[in-house]
Amino acid sequence: MSDAERGPLWPLLPPNARMLVFAGSGDGGLARAYRATYPASTLHAVEAERAQAVRAQAWCDLVHQAPLEAVGAPFFQHLRLADAWVFDDFAALAEPGLVLGQIRKVLQADASVIVRVPNAQHWQFQAQLHLGMIPELGARRYGRASIARLFQDSGLRLVSFVAVDGPPPANPALAGALGQVAQALGLDPAAAARDAVPTHLLVKAMLP
């Protein structure tokens, strides 16, 4: 199986981990690939919804059904030996700063937090936003600066920040319109055009 088949987060995962915590395991593809490659590792899943918790039993050793925002410090302490916390859909967290703060308290010196988050600066999202097709930009939609600031404010050091590029706008007029919007907001149109290309941001963070 190639890295591309394993998914974009694969290169950021630690090899041969003692324990990985998948905070939202999705379709289980990443957990299954890790188990196939490192069968001695212990895999935990934390799922907010019962249906997904039941599904996750097929690819994780232990499954916890609870929203991370609602659990207390003892829960995080129980998972203190994790080599990585993996969030395949970080934007799904209602209170990401709270969760990152709790993880930081128990994170080991060589452990990491690894997340994938949709890029709110992507041209398609911005086009829908300015056409009124989706609500105004909220706290749980992240671009390069906001996701970096969130981790830094939580006391974590960014060690990898990768943008997953998608196709540019098919209509050149759309790119021009986004540049005009950026200029009206006092932003650099060239930088806005660059930041509009990635569909997702992949972040790996550790203790300072």
C-alpha atoms as one frame of an Amber mdcrd trajectory, in Angstrom:
protein
   0.000   0.000   0.000   1.410   3.400  -1.001   1.400   6.515   1.190  -1.173
   8.035  -1.179  -3.511   5.105  -0.536  -3.015   5.428   3.223  -4.109   9.068
   3.156  -2.499  12.488   3.622  -1.922  12.133   7.373   0.141   8.954   7.039
   3.576  10.615   6.621   3.021  12.569   9.852   2.283   9.526  12.042   5.046
   8.176  14.287   6.276   4.712  13.260   5.667   1.728  15.518   3.803   3.724
  18.165   3.018   2.274  21.579  -0.416   3.903  21.408  -2.289   6.113  18.963
  -5.513   7.935  19.786  -7.796   8.591  16.817 -10.115  11.421  17.834 -12.736
  10.671  15.221 -11.636   7.685  13.139 -13.757   8.355  10.062 -14.062   5.353
   7.784 -11.230   3.598   9.600  -8.907   3.600   6.600  -6.008   5.265   8.405
  -6.345   3.089  11.514  -6.540  -0.081   9.410  -3.436   0.905   7.444  -1.533
   1.612  10.661  -2.574  -1.694  12.229  -1.521  -3.582   9.088   1.899  -1.899
   9.145   2.485  -1.898  12.931   0.388  -4.732  14.417   1.907  -4.383  17.904
   0.583  -0.839  18.380  -2.484  -0.185  20.525  -5.113   1.915  18.779  -7.773
   3.910  20.635 -10.731   5.706  19.079 -12.698   8.519  20.694 -16.097   9.009
  19.065 -18.834  11.446  20.045 -21.625   9.465  18.359 -22.707   5.957  19.316
 -23.080   4.706  15.730 -19.518   5.678  14.849 -18.231   4.240  18.136 -19.780
   0.881  17.222 -18.183   0.984  13.750 -14.793   1.906  15.189 -14.680  -1.348
  17.144 -13.768  -3.040  13.852 -10.440  -1.231  13.547  -9.425  -0.050  17.047
  -8.482  -1.989  20.178 -10.397   0.291  22.533 -13.238   2.685  21.717 -14.404
   5.525  23.962 -17.769   7.125  23.247 -17.663  10.711  24.488 -17.294  14.232
  23.091 -13.788  15.348  24.003 -15.080  18.745  25.105 -17.198  17.088  27.809
 -14.706  14.686  29.384 -12.568  15.703  32.349  -8.868  15.645  33.110  -8.881
  11.978  34.279  -9.895  10.874  30.770  -6.905  12.590  29.188  -4.640  11.316
  31.953  -5.754   7.781  31.114  -4.377   8.299  27.585  -1.162  10.029  28.642
   1.072   7.372  27.028  -0.245   8.086  23.534   2.504   8.744  21.004   0.069
  10.808  18.939  -3.456  12.204  18.990  -4.836  12.090  15.450  -7.723  14.296
  14.287  -8.876  13.523  10.756 -11.579  16.220  10.973 -10.336  18.809  13.432
 -13.013  21.331  12.438 -15.652  19.041  13.974 -14.512  20.034  17.483 -16.804
  22.560  19.151 -14.080  23.806  21.529 -10.700  22.984  19.990  -8.731  25.246
  22.318 -10.122  23.446  25.359  -9.279  20.028  23.904  -5.757  21.027  22.886
  -5.156  22.478  26.341  -6.160  19.215  27.994  -3.983  17.173  25.647  -1.023
  19.451  26.269  -1.189  18.708  30.013  -0.627  14.983  29.424   1.420  15.020
  26.203   4.774  13.253  26.465   7.947  15.023  25.337   8.229  12.930  22.158
   4.490  12.741  21.387   2.498  14.839  18.938  -0.905  16.141  17.909  -1.708
  15.586  14.228  -4.702  17.174  12.519  -6.314  17.601   9.127  -8.556  20.629
   8.710 -10.411  22.063   5.697  -8.855  25.316   4.514 -11.380  28.131   4.958
  -9.324  30.254   2.557  -9.860  27.817  -0.316 -11.306  29.582  -3.343 -14.442
  27.431  -3.514 -15.302  28.090   0.117 -14.629  31.807  -0.287 -16.793  31.965
  -3.417 -19.698  30.313  -1.591 -19.195  32.636   1.370 -19.324  35.814  -0.692
 -22.288  34.561  -2.690 -24.185  34.049   0.560 -24.436  30.281   0.022 -22.966
  29.547   3.479 -22.981  31.512   6.766 -20.306  34.011   7.667 -16.898  32.725
   8.620 -17.058  31.245  12.122 -14.564  30.361  14.817 -14.318  26.735  13.686
 -13.238  27.517  10.118  -9.506  27.798   9.762  -6.973  29.279   7.401  -3.186
  29.187   7.683  -2.884  31.968  10.246  -5.809  31.002  12.448  -4.908  27.320
  12.757  -1.280  28.192  13.532  -2.377  30.725  16.148  -4.740  28.204  17.781
  -1.929  25.704  18.332   0.515  28.326  19.518  -2.039  29.777  21.942  -2.539
  26.244  23.286   1.172  26.022  24.111   2.116  23.680  21.281   4.962  24.035
  18.777   4.300  23.478  15.082   6.807  21.007  13.644   5.043  20.406  10.320
   2.535  22.521   8.406   1.566  21.095   5.015  -0.962  22.492   2.555  -2.754
  19.940   0.365  -3.234  21.730  -2.942  -6.345  21.405  -5.038  -7.045  22.696
  -8.548  -7.093  26.465  -9.138 -10.402  28.147 -10.070 -11.527  27.083 -13.541
 -12.932  30.560 -14.126 -10.180  33.247 -14.133 -12.815  35.851 -13.275 -13.381
  34.133  -9.939  -9.715  34.371  -9.049  -9.794  38.045  -9.971 -12.878  38.633
  -7.841 -11.252  37.003  -4.824  -8.208  39.223  -5.352 -10.434  42.292  -5.358
 -12.112  41.186  -2.141  -8.706  40.665  -0.521  -7.565  44.105  -1.641 -10.739
  45.685  -0.253  -9.982  44.043   3.098  -6.446  45.414   3.074  -4.858  42.046
   2.264  -2.231  41.138  -0.320  -4.108  39.829  -3.420  -1.145  37.631  -4.413
  -1.003  36.053  -0.959  -4.777  35.559  -0.992  -4.530  33.796  -4.363  -1.777
  31.515  -3.020  -3.729  30.692   0.135  -6.862  29.920  -1.910  -5.298  26.869
  -3.593  -5.005  24.347  -0.678  -8.124  22.341   0.108  -6.802  21.107   3.462
  -4.112  21.929   5.982  -2.143  19.181   7.752  -0.578  20.123  11.062   1.775
  18.275  13.410   2.536  19.877  16.758   4.588  18.920  19.817   5.552  20.421
  23.145   7.882  23.461  22.972
